[in-house]
């Protein structure tokens, strides 16, 4: 895991997870300020190197219970906003099974017990995997494994922030 999420061809984040960037993530995830996803996607679209922006956009899936409680999916909102800027579609091909949330877990526990992600549809050959925060890479690794098993050949992950 030292080199980044396994199974990902390239991972990129628009900012460290602090200051204004961290506040924007919190506003989206915990205060339900959905328009913030557009601001975050605009920054990502502006800063992501162009050669990384190919492929179908796929959001990291939320835990079902967390999605029900929030009433929306933060990564899905971010993926939809980024896809709109790219003129791409969002491919819904992944699902998270079980509660397996990572928030509050220590690094070693996140890596040892990643969320259970599975493909629920064939994966596009080229994927732009989108999430709000890259912490340990355990969730992106689990997504990459499911996507590769479902047919993906190129997977680039982009996140709004990265915890260093």
C-alpha positions in Angstrom: 0.0 0.0 0.0 3.0 2.3 0.3 2.9 3.2 -3.4 -0.8 4.1 -3.2 -4.0 2.1 -3.7 -3.4 -1.3 -5.3 -5.0 -2.0 -8.6 -5.2 1.8 -9.4 -3.2 2.9 -12.4 -2.9 6.4 -11.1 -4.4 8.2 -8.1 -4.6 12.0 -7.9 -6.1 14.5 -5.4 -6.8 18.2 -5.7 -5.8 19.3 -2.2 -4.5 18.1 1.2 -7.3 17.4 3.6 -7.1 20.6 5.7 -8.2 24.2 5.7 -10.9 25.2 3.2 -10.7 21.9 1.3 -11.5 20.0 4.5 -14.3 22.4 5.3 -15.9 21.8 1.9 -15.8 18.0 2.4 -17.5 18.5 5.7 -20.1 20.8 4.3 -21.0 18.2 1.6 -20.9 15.1 3.8 -22.2 16.3 7.1 -24.2 19.5 6.5 -25.8 18.3 3.3 -24.8 21.4 1.3 -25.1 19.6 -2.1 -24.1 22.6 -4.2 -20.6 22.3 -2.7 -20.1 19.2 -4.9 -20.2 21.5 -7.9 -17.5 23.7 -6.4 -15.4 20.7 -5.6 -15.8 19.2 -9.0 -14.9 22.5 -10.7 -11.6 22.6 -8.8 -10.9 18.9 -9.7 -11.8 19.5 -13.4 -9.6 22.6 -13.5 -6.6 20.9 -11.8 -6.6 17.2 -12.8 -4.0 16.6 -15.6 -6.0 16.2 -18.8 -4.6 12.7 -19.6 -6.1 11.3 -16.5 -9.7 12.4 -17.3 -10.6 9.6 -19.7 -13.1 6.8 -19.1 -16.5 6.4 -17.6 -17.0 8.1 -14.3 -17.7 5.7 -11.4 -18.4 6.9 -7.8 -17.1 5.0 -4.8 -20.3 3.5 -3.4 -21.5 4.4 0.1 -22.7 2.0 2.7 -26.4 1.5 2.3 -27.2 2.5 5.9 -25.2 5.6 5.6 -26.8 6.6 2.3 -30.3 6.1 3.9 -29.4 8.1 6.9 -27.9 11.0 4.9 -30.5 10.8 2.1 -27.8 11.3 -0.6 -24.4 10.0 -1.6 -21.5 12.5 -1.3 -19.2 10.7 -3.7 -22.1 10.2 -6.1 -22.8 13.9 -6.0 -19.2 14.7 -6.7 -19.0 12.1 -9.5 -22.1 13.5 -11.1 -20.8 17.1 -11.0 -17.5 16.1 -12.4 -19.1 13.9 -15.1 -21.3 16.9 -16.1 -18.2 19.0 -16.6 -16.5 16.3 -18.6 -19.6 15.6 -20.7 -19.5 12.0 -19.5 -22.0 9.6 -18.0 -21.8 8.1 -14.5 -21.6 4.3 -14.6 -23.3 2.7 -11.6 -21.5 -0.6 -11.5 -20.3 -0.9 -7.9 -22.1 -1.6 -4.5 -20.8 -1.7 -1.0 -22.0 -4.7 1.1 -22.3 -4.5 4.8 -21.9 -1.5 7.0 -18.1 -1.4 6.7 -17.6 2.3 7.1 -14.0 3.5 7.5 -14.6 6.8 9.4 -13.0 6.7 12.8 -10.9 3.6 12.2 -7.1 3.6 12.6 -4.9 3.3 9.5 -4.0 -0.4 10.1 -7.6 -1.4 10.8 -8.8 0.4 7.6 -6.2 -1.6 5.6 -6.8 -4.9 7.3 -10.6 -4.6 7.1 -11.4 -2.8 3.9 -15.1 -2.3 2.9 -16.7 -5.1 0.8 -17.2 -3.7 -2.6 -18.6 -5.8 -5.5 -19.6 -5.1 -9.1 -23.3 -5.2 -9.8 -22.9 -4.6 -13.5 -20.1 -5.0 -16.1 -17.4 -2.4 -15.6 -16.4 0.0 -18.4 -13.0 -0.8 -19.8 -11.6 2.6 -18.8 -12.8 4.0 -15.4 -12.4 7.4 -13.7 -13.1 6.4 -10.0 -14.3 9.4 -7.9 -14.3 9.9 -4.1 -14.2 12.8 -1.8 -11.2 11.8 0.4 -8.2 9.5 -0.1 -7.1 8.4 3.4 -5.3 4.9 3.3 -6.4 3.8 -0.1 -8.2 0.7 1.3 -11.6 1.7 -0.2 -10.1 2.6 -3.6 -8.2 -0.7 -3.6 -11.4 -2.6 -2.8 -13.2 -0.7 -5.7 -10.3 -1.4 -8.1 -10.4 -5.2 -7.3 -14.2 -5.3 -8.0 -13.8 -3.2 -11.2 -11.0 -5.3 -12.6 -12.9 -8.5 -11.9 -15.8 -6.9 -13.8 -13.8 -6.1 -16.9 -12.0 -2.7 -16.2 -8.6 -2.4 -17.8 -7.6 1.2 -16.9 -8.6 2.7 -13.5 -7.6 6.3 -12.5 -8.8 7.5 -9.1 -9.4 11.1 -8.4 -10.4 12.5 -5.1 -11.0 16.0 -3.8 -8.7 15.8 -0.9 -6.0 13.4 0.4 -5.0 12.9 4.1 -1.3 12.9 4.2 
